[in-house]
Amino acid sequence: MSASALLKVEVAPPETWVERYSDYLYGYAMSRLHDPELAADCVQETFMAGIKALDRFDGSRDIKFWLRGIMSHKIVDEIRKLVKEKKVDTEDETLLESFWYQYSVSTTANTSSW
């Protein structure tokens, strides 16, 4: 068996995602959006996007964290939409910039050399 096959994680079937991951994803969305309706919508959109993209899941990490990555993009999209609709103030625009910076740095930067 190859080393890459050993690193693959077992994928929970999509029909179990709501039960397994909705609380986690909802909490994540609420911590960023501070709006129960928007958070619930993001969870639903995340599950739908995950199902559509499941064939691209490479199994290198837990599906929970893969779904959280999808959700991070959904949250940014939602904040951008709110900014465009002028439903947020300057402080929220700063929040978007800081969230996007934190997300992009935490997922792309190699911090081991820092």
C-alpha positions in Angstrom: 0.0 0.0 0.0 1.4 3.4 -0.9 2.0 6.2 1.6 -0.6 8.4 0.0 -3.2 5.7 0.4 -2.4 5.5 4.1 -3.0 9.2 4.5 -6.5 9.1 3.0 -9.3 9.6 5.5 -12.7 7.9 5.3 -15.4 10.1 4.0 -18.7 10.3 5.8 -21.5 10.0 3.3 -23.3 13.3 2.5 -26.6 12.1 4.1 -24.8 12.1 7.5 -23.3 15.5 7.2 -26.1 17.4 8.7 -26.1 15.3 11.9 -22.3 15.2 12.1 -21.2 18.7 11.1 -24.1 21.2 11.2 -23.5 22.3 14.8 -19.8 22.8 14.2 -20.3 24.7 11.0 -23.1 26.8 12.4 -20.9 27.8 15.4 -18.1 28.7 13.0 -20.5 30.8 10.8 -22.0 32.5 13.9 -18.6 33.4 15.2 -18.0 35.4 12.0 -21.4 36.6 10.9 -23.1 37.2 14.2 -26.5 36.6 12.5 -28.4 33.4 13.0 -30.2 33.5 9.7 -27.1 34.2 7.7 -25.2 31.5 9.6 -27.9 28.9 8.9 -28.0 29.9 5.2 -24.2 29.5 5.0 -24.4 26.0 6.5 -27.0 25.0 3.9 -25.0 26.5 1.1 -21.9 24.8 2.4 -23.5 21.4 2.4 -24.8 21.9 -1.2 -21.4 23.1 -2.4 -19.8 20.1 -0.7 -22.1 17.6 -2.3 -21.4 19.2 -5.8 -17.7 19.2 -5.2 -17.4 15.8 -3.5 -15.6 14.3 -6.5 -12.8 16.8 -6.0 -12.3 15.9 -2.3 -8.9 14.3 -2.2 -9.1 12.7 1.3 -6.0 14.3 2.6 -7.8 15.8 5.6 -11.0 15.3 7.5 -14.1 16.2 5.6 -15.2 18.4 8.4 -12.3 20.7 7.8 -12.8 20.6 4.0 -16.4 21.7 4.6 -15.1 24.5 6.8 -12.9 25.7 4.0 -15.9 25.8 1.7 -17.8 27.7 4.4 -15.1 30.2 4.8 -15.6 31.2 1.1 -19.3 31.3 1.6 -18.9 33.6 4.6 -16.7 36.0 2.6 -19.2 35.9 -0.3 -22.0 36.8 2.2 -20.0 39.7 3.8 -19.2 41.0 0.3 -22.9 40.9 -0.6 -23.8 42.8 2.5 -21.1 45.4 1.8 -22.4 45.8 -1.7 -25.9 46.2 -0.5 -24.7 48.8 2.0 -26.1 46.9 4.9 -22.8 47.1 6.8 -20.8 50.0 8.1 -17.1 50.7 7.8 -16.3 48.5 10.8 -17.8 45.5 9.1 -15.7 46.2 6.0 -12.6 46.1 8.2 -13.9 42.8 9.7 -14.1 41.4 6.2 -10.6 42.5 5.4 -9.2 41.1 8.6 -11.1 37.8 8.3 -10.0 37.3 4.7 -6.4 38.2 5.6 -6.5 35.8 8.6 -8.0 33.0 6.5 -5.7 33.4 3.6 -2.6 33.6 5.7 -3.6 30.7 7.9 -4.2 28.5 4.9 -1.4 29.5 2.6 1.5 30.8 4.6 4.3 28.6 5.8 4.7 29.8 9.3 7.3 27.3 10.3 10.1 29.7 9.2 8.7 32.5 11.4 
